[in-house]
Amino acid sequence: MAGYKIVDQVGRVDYANQVELVQMLFNALLDSMSDADGHLQRGAHELKCASIARAMKIVQGLRITLDHERGGELARNLDALYDYVSRRLMQASLRNDVDSLREVRGLMADISSAWEMLPGAMLKQKMNGN
């Protein structure tokens, strides 16, 4: 979580809520990429463009929440990954390139899986008094 500087507009959100927020963003990102893939398969180019545009906005949102000061190397690596994903999404949109879309969906699914493990790890820490 140190790699992100997510701030609630009303006030600070506790750590668990921040993790849930990032998980929700990843879920929406993966859904958008899956939708775009389906639209590509059906030749629904306007819908494909809308789904990829949504995915790109989510990636940009994840990218701007990175805390480079506290996140250090992790934040830099995520920033580079998000930049790569954005470029591949643009390529997928412009060239109707399903392979690019599936590649970045796989990458983001891996990152999402890591985020899904955090609540369990946090609970274990609390139970151990850490």
C-alpha positions, 0 to 999 in steps of 0.5 A, spaced: 500 500 500 505 504 501 506 505 493 499 508 493 497 515 495 489 514 495 486 519 499 478 519 501 475 526 499 472 526 506 478 524 510 483 519 511 480 512 509 483 506 513 488 501 510 483 496 509 478 501 505 484 503 501 486 496 499 478 495 497 478 501 493 484 498 489 481 491 488 475 495 486 479 499 480 482 492 478 476 488 478 473 494 473 479 494 469 479 487 468 472 487 466 473 493 461 478 489 458 474 482 458 468 487 455 473 490 450 475 483 448 468 480 447 466 487 443 473 485 438 470 478 437 463 480 435 466 486 431 462 491 435 468 497 434 464 503 438 463 498 444 470 496 443 473 503 443 468 505 449 471 499 453 478 500 452 477 508 453 474 506 460 480 501 461 485 506 460 482 511 464 482 506 470 490 505 469 491 512 469 487 513 475 492 507 478 498 511 475 496 518 478 495 515 485 502 512 486 506 515 491 513 515 488 516 518 495 514 512 499 513 507 494 520 507 492 522 502 487 515 499 487 512 505 485 517 506 479 516 499 477 508 500 477 508 506 473 513 503 468 508 497 468 502 502 467 505 506 462 506 499 458 499 497 459 496 504 456 501 503 450 498 496 449 491 498 450 492 504 445 495 499 440 489 494 441 484 499 440 487 502 434 489 495 430 484 491 433 489 487 436 486 482 441 493 479 442 495 486 446 489 486 449 489 479 452 497 480 454 495 486 458 489 483 461 494 477 464 499 482 467 493 486 470 490 479 473 497 477 476 497 484 479 490 484 481 491 477 484 496 480 489 491 485 491 486 480 493 491 476 498 492 483 502 486 483 506 488 476 509 495 478 510 492 484 514 487 480 518 493 475 520 498 481 522 492 483 527 491 477 530 498 476 531 498 483 534 503 486 529 
